[in-house]
Amino acid sequence: MNKEISALEASILRNNNEDVILLDVRDGSELEICRIENALHIPMNEIPERCEGLPLDRPLIVFCHHGMRSMNVLHYLESRGFENVINMGGGIHAWATDVDSSTPLY
């Protein structure tokens, strides 16, 4: 599976596959500005102690603000045995510009 997809591709994948989990690794303060509905929120710094609760058998699309932190989380999760992890390139910023224009930019 490709390691990175666009926000539009993530939206299509999520709409066509109910098993897909969007994993938001931004900080809580960023979540207050905007969020993607029904995304699972685990701040990046909490991933090590909470990743065992994530399913190994479902695709995880990880995102942050622009896509750098989420790529780091992807590499970490892969090192822990996760094989279905994809980074959403451009993060929630790309989601706001390419998928849902009602999402506030910051």
Rosetta silent file (secondary structure, phi, psi, omega in degrees, C-alpha in Angstrom):
SEQUENCE: MNKEISALEASILRNNNEDVILLDVRDGSELEICRIENALHIPMNEIPERCEGLPLDRPLIVFCHHGMRSMNVLHYLESRGFENVINMGGGIHAWATDVDSSTPLY
SCORE:     score description
SCORE:     0.000 S_00000001
   1 L     0.000  141.983  179.056    0.000    0.000    0.000 S_00000001
   2 L   -62.811  141.487 -176.409    1.195    3.500   -0.795 S_00000001
   3 L   -78.356  -20.874 -178.040    2.585    5.330    2.247 S_00000001
   4 E  -140.737  137.278  175.750    1.024    8.696    1.378 S_00000001
   5 E  -131.395  162.850  178.222   -2.220    9.785   -0.243 S_00000001
   6 L   -76.777  166.177  176.787   -3.818   13.152   -0.873 S_00000001
   7 H   -62.004  -39.230  178.945   -6.619   14.540    1.274 S_00000001
   8 H   -64.506  -43.276  176.831   -9.050   13.970   -1.599 S_00000001
   9 H   -62.929  -38.548  177.883   -7.921   10.341   -1.931 S_00000001
  10 H   -62.843  -42.041  179.284   -8.277    9.931    1.861 S_00000001
  11 H   -62.859  -44.246  179.629  -11.822   11.285    1.697 S_00000001
  12 H   -65.079  -44.934  179.525  -12.761    8.895   -1.121 S_00000001
  13 H   -60.384  -44.180  179.467  -11.144    5.936    0.643 S_00000001
  14 H   -64.484  -41.247 -179.133  -12.975    6.760    3.868 S_00000001
  15 H   -67.539  -27.852 -176.562  -16.315    7.179    2.081 S_00000001
  16 H   -98.011   -4.783 -176.578  -15.916    3.838    0.306 S_00000001
  17 L  -144.734  105.013 -176.527  -14.581    1.784    3.223 S_00000001
  18 L   -68.007  -12.230  178.227  -16.192    1.960    6.661 S_00000001
  19 L   -79.034  -16.756 -177.281  -13.163    0.196    8.199 S_00000001
  20 L   -66.171  134.098  176.376  -10.878    3.172    7.503 S_00000001
  21 E  -113.951  124.484  170.727   -9.855    5.141   10.586 S_00000001
  22 E   -87.759  122.561 -177.044   -8.700    8.743   10.288 S_00000001
  23 E  -111.375  109.964 -179.254   -6.154    9.291   13.049 S_00000001
  24 E   -90.362  116.363 -178.130   -5.592   12.943   14.012 S_00000001
  25 L  -105.989   17.002  177.932   -2.245   13.353   15.794 S_00000001
  26 L   -74.554  165.466  177.014   -2.446   17.129   16.277 S_00000001
  27 L   -71.567  159.609  178.917   -2.392   18.774   19.710 S_00000001
  28 H   -57.525  -36.665  179.643   -5.606   19.471   21.585 S_00000001
  29 H   -64.464  -32.640  177.378   -5.279   23.208   20.957 S_00000001
  30 H   -72.363  -35.238  179.327   -5.275   22.535   17.207 S_00000001
  31 H   -62.954  -31.098  178.678   -8.329   20.325   17.544 S_00000001
  32 H   -67.275  -26.837 -179.644  -10.191   23.289   19.038 S_00000001
  33 H   -76.367  -47.754  179.544   -9.616   25.249   15.801 S_00000001
  34 L  -161.500  159.300  179.887  -10.894   22.573   13.447 S_00000001
  35 L  -152.217  161.449  172.049  -11.456   18.856   13.188 S_00000001
  36 L  -100.731  125.405 -175.744  -12.542   16.176   10.747 S_00000001
  37 L   -55.813  134.683  177.767  -15.803   14.636   11.890 S_00000001
  38 L    68.272   12.524  174.289  -15.467   11.143   13.390 S_00000001
  39 L   -77.516  144.548  175.389  -11.659   11.175   13.254 S_00000001
  40 E   -81.370  130.384 -178.657   -9.900    9.482   16.162 S_00000001
  41 E  -108.497  117.435  170.428   -7.744   11.956   18.080 S_00000001
  42 L  -135.234  108.582  179.495   -4.519   10.827   19.738 S_00000001
  43 L   -54.621  145.722 -176.400   -1.919   13.594   20.101 S_00000001
  44 H   -49.530  -42.780 -176.526    1.465   12.616   18.661 S_00000001
  45 H   -70.456  -11.291  177.903    3.138   12.602   22.089 S_00000001
  46 H  -100.155   -5.372 -177.993    0.560   10.068   23.372 S_00000001
  47 H   -56.518  -47.112 -177.373    0.965    7.585   20.491 S_00000001
  48 H   -55.411  -40.775 -178.160    3.635    5.429   22.244 S_00000001
  49 H   -87.813  -11.588 -177.392    1.422    4.672   25.249 S_00000001
  50 H  -114.437   -4.081 -174.652   -1.858    4.453   23.327 S_00000001
  51 H   -67.312  -23.813  179.210   -0.938    2.707   20.066 S_00000001
  52 H   -64.554  -20.598  177.930   -1.708   -0.740   21.497 S_00000001
  53 H   -82.380   -7.121  179.995   -5.374    0.265   21.468 S_00000001
  54 L   -84.046  141.534 -179.582   -5.310    0.834   17.706 S_00000001
  55 L   -73.642  136.500  177.005   -6.528   -2.018   15.493 S_00000001
  56 L   -80.141  -19.070 -171.710   -3.888   -3.805   13.417 S_00000001
  57 L  -101.126    8.970  179.133   -6.478   -5.056   10.922 S_00000001
  58 L  -123.430  144.042  177.614   -7.982   -1.737    9.787 S_00000001
  59 L   -65.215  133.192  176.401   -6.455    0.935    7.529 S_00000001
  60 E  -111.681  122.455  173.246   -5.211    3.965    9.468 S_00000001
  61 E  -105.415  111.195 -175.013   -4.930    7.297    7.677 S_00000001
  62 E   -94.502  137.096  176.847   -2.771    9.494    9.882 S_00000001
  63 E  -145.274  157.718  174.776   -2.860   13.283    9.603 S_00000001
  64 L  -136.365 -143.511 -179.426   -1.660   16.419   11.349 S_00000001
  65 L   -75.323  -52.544 -177.635   -1.560   20.063   10.241 S_00000001
  66 L  -123.036  -11.255  175.401    0.615   19.703    7.114 S_00000001
  67 L   115.568   -1.947 -179.385    1.757   16.061    7.107 S_00000001
  68 H   -82.461  -49.895  178.945    5.176   16.012    8.788 S_00000001
  69 H   -61.618  -40.699 -178.900    4.223   14.860   12.301 S_00000001
  70 H   -65.486  -32.930  176.522    1.853   12.284   10.860 S_00000001
  71 H   -66.856  -37.834  175.602    4.633   10.848    8.683 S_00000001
  72 H   -63.234  -40.736  177.621    6.746   10.450   11.834 S_00000001
  73 H   -64.819  -40.393  177.041    3.819    8.675   13.517 S_00000001
  74 H   -56.023  -49.078 -179.572    3.453    6.425   10.455 S_00000001
  75 H   -62.042  -40.407  178.196    7.105    5.355   10.755 S_00000001
  76 H   -62.855  -48.326 -178.972    6.687    4.745   14.488 S_00000001
  77 H   -62.671  -39.006  176.437    3.531    2.656   14.003 S_00000001
  78 H   -61.196  -38.101  179.013    5.201    0.630   11.269 S_00000001
  79 H   -67.807  -17.802  178.486    8.056   -0.120   13.661 S_00000001
  80 L   -98.758   10.474  174.527    5.423   -1.453   16.075 S_00000001
  81 L   100.193    0.900  178.099    3.967   -3.885   13.524 S_00000001
  82 L   -78.073  128.910 -178.250    1.262   -1.780   11.869 S_00000001
  83 L  -110.076  -18.544 -176.277    1.119   -2.508    8.140 S_00000001
  84 L  -103.662   47.710 -177.573   -2.003   -0.597    7.064 S_00000001
  85 E  -109.368  132.255 -179.401   -0.807    2.948    7.854 S_00000001
  86 E  -130.541  138.780  175.503   -1.060    5.765    5.324 S_00000001
  87 E   -91.083  136.688  173.554   -0.047    9.409    5.714 S_00000001
  88 E   -90.308  101.774 -178.906   -2.466   12.085    4.486 S_00000001
  89 L   -59.792  135.359 -179.909   -0.133   14.423    2.623 S_00000001
  90 L    85.940  -11.290  174.537   -0.785   18.085    3.332 S_00000001
  91 H    59.866 -155.801 -177.381   -2.686   17.253    6.526 S_00000001
  92 H   -68.391  -21.325  175.373   -5.839   18.999    7.613 S_00000001
  93 H   -62.617  -45.507  177.771   -4.722   22.065    5.650 S_00000001
  94 H   -66.587  -36.226  177.286   -5.096   20.056    2.425 S_00000001
  95 H   -59.370  -44.441 -178.445   -8.410   18.663    3.698 S_00000001
  96 H   -65.311  -36.400 -177.700   -9.666   22.237    4.166 S_00000001
  97 H   -86.666  -30.919 -172.614   -8.583   23.330    0.689 S_00000001
  98 H  -107.748  -20.716 -173.843   -9.368   20.175   -1.328 S_00000001
  99 L  -117.584  -53.896 -172.803  -12.186   18.344    0.498 S_00000001
 100 L  -134.428   98.368 -176.266  -14.176   20.515    2.919 S_00000001
 101 L   -69.061   -9.297  176.969  -13.927   24.276    2.504 S_00000001
 102 L   -81.585   -8.482  178.048  -15.900   24.792    5.741 S_00000001
 103 L   -75.386  121.338 -179.420  -12.855   23.533    7.683 S_00000001
 104 L   -62.934  140.377  173.844  -11.045   26.592    9.110 S_00000001
 105 L   -89.240  148.746  174.179   -7.462   27.173    7.985 S_00000001
 106 L  -148.182    0.000    0.000   -4.779   28.074   10.505 S_00000001
